[in-house]
Amino acid sequence: MTYYHINLRKFFVTCLSIHETVFHSMDEKELVQQVVQHNNHEAFSILVERYKKMVITTCMGFLGNFHDAEDIAQDVFVELYESLPEFRNEAKLSTWLYRIAVNKSLNFLRRKKRETFLQNFLGNKSKDNAGKTIDEIIGKQHSDSNLELKEQHKQLRHAMGMLPENQRIALVLSTYHELSYKEIAEVMETSVSSVESLLFRAKNNLRKIMVKTKP
């Protein structure tokens, strides 16, 4: 399967208005089978519908800008569509999607760094108001009047951006998605004990960075 067979942007626009069909009652494995064996676009659009919010929220945990996260999410679903024939049904599709979303987000940040935009990006300087905050996306909105809390949130995101990559991945998956150690280990393809160690070090390093950068 190749990208030209499917319009992912169209799916993003229309997936929320899909009428109830027989495909809606299918489980994940059956939908994947429909896509792989029959190139069924409606089955794939239902997969997009089910996992779109999860993927965007994952990307937001790294990028902090909604439009960038939405663009990267589209890339995630393009890769999912093209690689579904390689998907092993013994794994959960959500685990695979987390992994793709993390990798795509980090690659995006690396490109930004090479272009010398990383500092502005981590500071979330969105001049066109495109960057909704992570909290807004996951339903934990702060009052605009609470400037102190918003400033603390900004400092926290900046500090998270300074963490070593693996620590940041573990922390985002734990904090924004509340995944268990076992689930994080599956996404990161490592052991549960390694995840425990990463989170312990991430939290310690985060506290040190916050103290050091506190105005």
Secondary structure, DSSP 8 states (H G I E B T S, - for coil): --GGG--HHHHHHHGGG----GGGG--HHHHHHHHHHH--HHHHHHHHHHHHHHHHHHHHHHH--HHHHHHHHHHHHHHHHHHGGG--TTS-HHHHHHHHHHHHHHHHHHHHHHTT-HHHHHTT--TTS----HHHHTT----TT-HHHHHHHHHHHHHHHTS-HHHHHHHHHHHTT---HHHHHHHHTS-HHHHHHHHHHHHHHHHHHHHHH--
